[in-house]
């Protein structure tokens, strides 16, 4: 199948020749499920002394090139099985769109040659034999060699194909600047089975090793890494900063009260940390960037910034970037928005084609479509 085909033509071929046949194959086989395992936000170790925990950020740019990478995924769920789709986008500070995958007319493409569609048959159906149809764009197999079935959750399938696309896209980015990843530097992959998770993590570690890669976590309302790392220092912390980290349920609420108790107008960018986490055998340094969206308004972008080196210039470089009104660096917001638009477009084409053939979305999927 030619790689330069228009996406809609490509999808029509995949749907008519593969997906429909796959989801209508039948058998009484029902594969067993393996327990899902994952990691929580484990605590780390505060590297700096408490009197250096809060630092003013210089926000000086070294004018180096910055790339940003983000992926997106969604699923179509029916009584016949699950169709999961994923996309990945790379943007940069000199080119809004450096590359996208799957190939979209009008955009430069990333030559990944990896599946962006995953098919999971019903648990009461047998997987379609791989040689029935061959496509570099479609997978029916997990990394551990097992077939996807509806025993796997949509989140599990999406996480696997999206993370692989993101990791492969990272390898295509020239090593002439920093790379920002949307999400943790080494993701916990809590939806994946242990063997698959280990394989995916090994691929990620191989891709980031020796490169200037930064992970940015945007939502901290459920994260507890910071407060957990400060538990043993609670008494000294309360004495110096007038708040007790043990009283809080999330890093976000803790940071907001820390700002209120210790900073005054006009607000300027500050960082908290660093905290050292060991993920397996890999040390990861974590800082928190608190970026005021206005110097005289109590509204901040709060980002958890992860890197493999304990270098304050990482935070300085991020602070020098232009931020959106939602508190996200523009270069990252472009990749995030474009990836979501591509994934939604692919899913809409797949859904429309399948429903015209009589394959309806499940009740769960219909609720998801209207965002209930």
N, C-alpha and C positions, 0 to 999 in steps of 0.2 A: 504494500500500500504506500503510495507516494507521500512523503512527509510534507510536501508543499500544498497538499489539498486544502481547500477551504474547510474550516472546522465543521460546518453544517453538513457538507458532503461526506466528510470523514465519519461523523456521527451517524448519518443515515445508513452508511454501509455497515458500521458496527452493530447498530440496532437491528437492522433487517437480517443480517447474516449470522449474528452471534447471540445477542442478548435474548431475543425472542426464543431461539432454539434452546438456549441454556435454561431459561426460566420455565420452559414447558417440558423439559425432560423429567421422567418420573421413575421412582423406585421406592422400595420400602426401607432403604438404608437410612440409618440415623446416627451420625457420628457423635461420639461423646465429647463433652466439654472439659477443658482444663480450667482449674481455678485461676482467676485473674489476680495478679499481685502487683504491687506498686510501692512507691515511696511517698511519705508525707514530707512536709517542710521540716526536716530535722534541724536541730539547732546547730549553730556554729560557734566559733570562738572570736571574741572581739580582739582584733590585732592591735589597735592603737590604745594608748592610755585614755582614761575618761576625759581628761582635760583637752584632748584632741578629737573627741568623738564628733563634735559639731564643728565643721569647717566652712568658712566662706569660700565660694568657688570663684576662681578668677575669670571664668568664661572667656578665655583667650583662645582663639583659633590658630592652629598651625597651618591652616589652608590646605590640609591634606584631603585627598579624595575620600568620600564616604559612600559606601554602598549600603543598601537596606534590602532585606529579604523577608518575604512573608508568604505563607501558604494559606489555602482555604479549602474546606471540604464540606460536602453535604451528601445526603442519601435520599433515595427514592425507595420506599418500603411498600411491598405488596404481599399478597398471600403466596405468591410464587417465589419470593425471595427479596433480596436487597441489592440495589445498585448504588454504589458509592462513587462519587466523583471528587477529584481534587485538582487544584491548580497551584502554581507558584509564580511569583513575580519578583524581579530584582529591579530596584530603582537606584539612582545615584544623585549626588549633588551637582553633577554636570549634565546628566541626562535623566529626565523624569522617569522614563522606562528604559532600562538597560536590556531587559529581556523577559519574555513570558513563556510559560509552558502550561497547557498544550498550545500548539501554534495557533495564533489568531491573526487574521488578515489585518495589516496595517501596523502591527507591533513587531519589533525585532524579537526573534525567538531564541530560546535556550535549547541547544541541541542535546536533550537529555536521553531520549529514546528509552523512557521508562513508562510503565503503565500509569495512566491518570484515571482509569475506570477499574473498579473491582466488582466482581459479581459473586454473590452468595446465594446459593439455591436454598429452597425451603429445607428445613431439617428432615422432612419426610421424603426428600428427593435425593437422588444420587448426583454427585457432581458430573458435569459434562466432561467427557474425555478431552484432554488438552489438544490432541491432534485433530479434533473435529474442526477446529478453526484456529488459525494462528494470527495473532496481532501483537505488535509491540506496545499498543496502547491499552490493552486489556489484560487483567490478571484474574485468575480464579484461585490462586494459591497464595498462602501466607509464606513468610520467610522460612518457617520451619518445615515447609513442604506439605502441610496439611491444606485441604480445600477449605475455602471460606464457605460457611453455611449460615443459616439464620440462627444457629446456636451462638454464633459470634454476634455481639451487639454492633449496631451501626457505628457507635463511637470507637469500638475496637478496630473495625475495618478502616474507618476514616483516618484514625490516628496513625495506623501503619503506613498507608499509601501516601498520606500528606507528609509525614516526617521523612520518608524516603525521598520524596520529591524535593523537599527543602534541603536535605543533606546533599543530594546530587547536584542541585542548583548551586550550592555553596562552592562546590569544586569547580564550577564554570566561571566563577568570579575571579578576575585577574588579581594577583597578589600585589597590588600597587596602592592599596588604601585600607582603611578600616571597614569592617562589615558589621552592620547592626542586624541582629536577629530579633524577630518579634516573639518574645517568650524566653524561657530560661535557656541559658547557654547549653546545658545538658538537661533535656526535659525529663520529668519523672515517668512519663508514659504509663500512667496508672491503669489504663484500660487494657494493656497488652499482657499476654501470657508471658511467663518468665523467660522461656527460651527465645521467643520473638523479641521481647524487650531487650535482652542481652545483645542479640544480633544487631538491632537498630542502634543501640547505644554505642556499640563498637564502631559502626559506620560513622556515627556523629563524631566520636572522639578522633577518629582517623581524619575526618574532614577539617576539624578546627585546630588540630595540633600544628604548632609552628606558624599560625596565622593570627593577625590582629582582629579577633572576633569578639563582639560584645553582645550579650543577651539583655534584652529589656523586658521586664515584667511590668505591665501597665496597671493591672488591677490587684490591689493589695488588701481588699476588704476581707479576704479569707486567708491571707498569708499570716503566719505566726513566726516566721524565721527570726525576725529582729527581736521580738519580745522574748522568745525562747532563749535566744543567745545572751540576753541580759539578765535572765533570772538569777543567776548566782551573784550578780553585781547589784541586785535590787536596792539594798540598803545604801550603798555608796552612791548609786545613781540617783536615788531619791534625795539624798543629802545635797548633791550638786545641782540637779536639774529640777527638783521639786515635784516630780511625778514618779509613780511606782509602776514599772512595766508589768508587774504581776496582776494589775487590776484590769488589763485590757484583753479583749478577745481577738483583736486583729492588729497588724502592723499599721494599717491606715489610721485607725482611731488613735492609736498611741502617738503616731507622728504628728497628727493635727493638734493634739493637746500639748505635745512637746513644743511645737511652734508657738502656741498661744502663751505658754508659760515662760518662754525663754527668749523670744525674738520681739523686736519692736519695729514700728514703721520708720523709714520705708523698707520694705522687704527686698532682699537680694537673694540670688541663688545660693543654697548651702548644700553640703553633703553630710551624710551620717555614715560612720563606719571607719575603716573597712571591717568586715566580718569574714573569717576564713571558714569555708565549708569543704569537707572532703567527700567527694562523690565517687565512691569506689576508691581507686588509687589516684584520682585527679583532684588537685587542690583548686578551688574556685573562690575568687575574692568577690565579695558582695558589698556594694555601696548603695546608698539611697540618695537620689537626687531630688531635692525639693526646689522646684522652679516656680517662683511667683508669676502668675499670669498678669498681675498688675502690682506695682510697688506699694499701692495704698489700699488694695482690696484683699480681704482674707480669702483668697482662692489660689490653689496651688496645683501644679502637676507634680505627682509623687511617683517616681519611677524606681524600681529595683534594678540596679545595673550590675551585671555579672561579667567577669573577665577572668582570664587565666593568669594575669599579672597584677601585682599590687602597685599600680601606677595611677597617681592622682590626675595625670593628663587625660585619662579616659573621661572623667567627669568634666574636666575643663572643656574638652572637645565637644561633648554633648551639649553643654550649656551654651556654647557659641552658636548652636543651630537655631533656625527659626522654628517656632512651635505653633501648632494649630490652637484654636480656641478651646479644644478639648484637652490640651496639654500633652500633645504627642509631637515629636519632631516631624516636620513636613515630609522629609525623605522617607520616613517609616509609614506615615499616613497614606502616602501615594501607593506604596506597595500593598498595604493592607486593603485599601478600598478597591484597587484594581483586581486583586486576587479574588475578593468576594464577588465582584461583578462578573468575572470570568466563570467562576464556579456556578453562580446562579444562572447564567446564560446556558451553560452546558446542561444543567439539571432541567431547565425549562424545555430545552429541545428534546431531551430524553423522555421527560414526562409527557409532553404533547404527542410525541410519536407513539409511545407505548399505549397511551389512553385511546388514541385513534385506532389501535389494533385490539382494543377491548381489555387491556390489562390495567386495572384501576389501582390507584394508590390505596393503602390501608387507611383505616380511620385515624390511626396515630399519625401517619404521614400527612393526612389532610389538615389535621390540627396544627402540625408544625408549619405547614405552608402558609397559614394565615397568622402565624406567630402567636398562637394562644398558649 
